[in-house]
Amino acid sequence: TTTTTTTMPMTTRRGGRKMARDGDRGAPAATEASRAVYTAEDVSAHNTPGDLWVIVRGGVYDVTSFVPKHPGGNMIYVKAGGECTQLFDSYHPEKARAVLEKYRIGDLKRVRGDAMDEDIVEYEDDLVEGKFFADVKAGAAKYFKDNKIDPRVHWEMYVKTFVILAGIVIGHYGSFFAPGVSFGAALALAVLHGTCKAEVGVSIQHDANHGAYGNSRTWLHAMQLTLDVVGASSFMWKQQHVVGHHAYTNVEGIDPDIRCSEKD
């Protein structure tokens, strides 16, 4: 099971000067007239599990108290202290906006020349979703609901996981430690070992690090760490692939997974 994200056309906007004020963590959302104003640099300082702010559609949200209740578990940390509009919209149904609004503490002030502000990329229309984008999300949600399918749980996924992880253990032990194994058998076991490790990357960890592996946060986190077990970094994969690629899919100069302008 994988999570598919959809993005809309974007344009880069740049802003004006810094203006900051501290908000009350966990307090009810401020009224429009009383909202504080923050720059991207101000928000970036609040990037820990115990002090977590995000920017979505020009609003600043203190979601610290929501972290333990987040259905996606630790996925909420991937852009802590940063601009999360694309990630929020592509991973959540529209009704989640009402939940997010409870944690609004202020508005974003764009600052020309601010390095943090320069990195913000927005949709061409940051207030109204395009009809196609909304229809795709609604259609996908209806399909799963009508067919009574849990997009995060399927027995085939667990069987696949068991086979892949078992292949790694058997291949590793058989090719390196098992006594009396012939060269040919050791070679075959090494191929099994390498193939199954690759399958972790394109299968188990991919689904888990997209937040699409089971409804248990503990199990989800364990499956995310399978990428670390095979020698890569689940943290960096989320930053490059989830935050970079899926938020700005195939956008030249922004998507870190493509290198269209670089020579081979």
CORHUGI-V322258 format. One record per pair of residues at least 24 apart in sequence whose C-alpha atoms are under 7 Angstrom apart, sorted by the first residue. I is the first residue (numbers start at 1). J is the second residue. D is the distance in Angstrom with one decimal. If there is no record, write none. Layout:
I,J,D  I,J,D
This chain:
1,151,6.5  1,152,6.3  1,157,7.0  1,207,6.4  1,212,6.5  2,207,5.1  2,212,5.8  3,210,6.2  3,212,5.9  5,90,5.1  5,91,6.7  5,246,6.3  6,90,5.8  6,133,7.0  7,86,7.0  7,90,6.9  7,247,6.5  7,248,6.8  8,123,6.3  9,123,5.8  9,124,6.0  10,121,6.9  10,122,5.5  10,123,4.0  10,124,4.8  11,121,6.3  11,122,5.7  11,123,6.0  11,124,5.4  12,120,6.9  12,121,4.8  12,122,6.0  13,121,6.8  14,110,6.3  14,111,6.7  14,112,5.6  14,117,6.6  14,118,6.0  15,110,3.5  15,111,3.8  15,112,4.2  15,117,6.9  16,110,5.0  16,111,3.2  16,112,4.1  17,110,6.8  17,111,4.2  17,112,6.2  18,111,5.9  23,105,6.0  25,62,6.2  26,62,6.9  26,64,6.9  26,65,5.6  26,103,7.0  28,102,5.9  28,103,6.2  29,101,6.7  29,102,4.9  29,103,5.1  29,104,4.6  29,105,5.6  30,104,6.4  30,105,5.5  30,106,7.0  35,105,6.3  35,106,4.5  35,107,6.7  36,105,6.7  36,106,4.5  36,107,6.4  37,106,5.4  37,107,5.0  37,108,5.9  37,109,6.2  38,106,6.9  38,107,6.2  38,108,5.1  38,109,5.7  39,108,5.6  39,109,5.0  39,110,6.2  39,111,6.8  40,108,6.9  40,116,5.7  40,117,5.5  41,116,5.6  43,81,5.2  43,82,6.8  44,81,4.1  44,82,5.8  45,81,6.4  46,81,5.3  47,80,4.6  47,81,4.5  48,80,6.9  52,80,6.1  52,81,6.4  53,80,6.4  53,81,5.1  54,80,6.1  54,81,5.1  54,82,5.4  54,83,6.2  54,84,6.4  55,82,6.0  55,83,4.6  55,84,5.6  55,85,6.9  56,83,6.2  56,84,5.4  56,85,4.4  57,85,5.7  57,126,6.0  57,127,7.0  58,107,6.0  58,108,5.3  59,104,6.8  59,106,6.1  59,107,4.5  59,108,5.7  60,104,5.8  60,105,5.9  60,106,5.1  60,107,5.2  60,108,6.1  61,103,5.3  61,104,4.3  61,105,5.5  62,103,5.6  62,104,6.4  62,105,6.5  63,103,6.0  72,211,6.0  73,217,5.5  75,211,6.8  78,238,6.6  78,239,6.5  83,120,6.5  86,247,5.3  87,243,7.0  87,247,5.8  152,212,4.8  152,213,5.1  152,214,4.9  152,215,6.7  153,213,6.6  153,214,5.1  161,204,6.5  164,196,5.2  164,199,6.8  167,192,6.4  167,193,6.2  167,196,5.9  168,193,4.8  168,196,5.6  168,197,6.4  197,230,6.2  200,226,6.9  200,227,6.7  201,227,6.3  209,238,6.5  210,242,6.9
